[in-house]
Amino acid sequence: MTVRIDQTRCIGSGQCVLAAPDVFDQSDDDGLGVVLVAEPPADLLPGVRDAVDRCPAQVVTLEE
Amino acid sequence: MTEAAVCPVHHERDHPLHPPIGFAEAVSDGPVRMVWPNGVEAWMVSSYAGVRQVLSDPRFSTRKGGQPEMRTDNGEEVLDPDQPGNINGIDGAEHMRLRRPLSRGFMVKRMNELRPRIQQIVDEHLDVMEAKGAPADLVASLCLPLPSLVIAELLGVPPEHQELFQATAGDLFGKNGSKDEYLAHATKLAEVLTPIVEAKRAAGTNDDMIGLMANDTDFSMEELIFLCIGLLAAGHETTSNFLGLFTLHLFEKPDQLEVLRRDPSRADVVVEELMRYTVGQLGGPGLTRRATEDVEVDGVLIKAGDWVSVSLMANLDEALCPRAEQLDLERDAVSHLGFGFGPHQCLGANLARAELQIGLRTLFERFPNLRPAVPVTEMRYRNDMITYGAAEIPVVW
């Protein structure tokens, strides 16, 4: 299970941070999404799936 | 495909909190052709999947120029299609150039840092409302001043300019004027903003939004001023309307208001559900795109060059959540489209969330018996092609 953000298309909306604050953050330099935990434990996966769904730029992926 | 029926876009409602009459029926069978009051024809897409597709597929452009909702009823263009800094009228890399620096200013953690200040503004305004006594107009007492004060501080308008700034911005956004009036007020606001921007540029600071745009980007002065006006417009109209509409929906549904009263700490989830439901019930068309290629949406072929509007009635689609037509404040937050979707999703969504959560929670904590002074159906409402809300909400407590 690997979480990724395609930063080339990220708009910095922060929806992933709202969905899974333990897994995602926004960079202080440019506001873009960053992955804090690339291989999250099972209890964080529902939040990650929510982030994948909510991301308005559809740049968050979870490879299962 | 067969040529679909053409129905008119209109905003007549049989109840101020319900969708325009006949709208749900007109759009229920998938994309239909609709004629706007200014004569422009556009497809109307209203399914959850369809709206997500239109708002996120790069083959639908947001480039202005003839766009139905950006024209007055007599067909006049409200905005120059090439207006520099019009972030909602550009796509792709050009859009990203403007959007990304702004996103930084609206980061979730930055919005969370603002919460104590938002709370303070809410408390001060409710103090004044209480001291003056009932009845009060909730729109003038809280809904309007809250977002406009917050956005002015976030932008970094210095205290000595605040009064002039608020008055000028109020003239620009407070009423539905003609195009000439709009331009005159916009010019005046630009005159207020220009020296502020120049001062930030000279100081080299980036600790507020204007400073960040003035010093950490390649934005031109013209882009910068127009972006400020855009941020102000969004700050004035939308959050203010929604704080009012949320309150009205709660007045109309006492069992749901009870859910918030019972556990005000769930204000974050409550605001998501109110946003989903309220935007869904507004129903009418708003965001418009233009197909740059032939694209199929919900089984209908949309041809290159066609206008496509989305109805956020999609928030009431059962594909999003069960019993989607009901307001259910006990529901967990779902991926609603209340802030739009795609690269142009509301830039200020996280700020709006903070204001709505704090505003709504504090309002009903401070005034547990808050109720409308006149029936919701007898209040005055403001409606133009893009925004809708109560002009006044007389309340007692």
Interface residues (C-beta under 8 A of the other chain):
Chain A: I11 G12 S13 G14 V17 L18 D25 Q26 D30 G31 L32 D50 D53 R54 P56 A57 Q58
Chain B: S56 M96 R99 R100 S103 R104 G105 F106 M107 V108 K109 S335 G340 F341 G342 P343 Q345 A349 N350
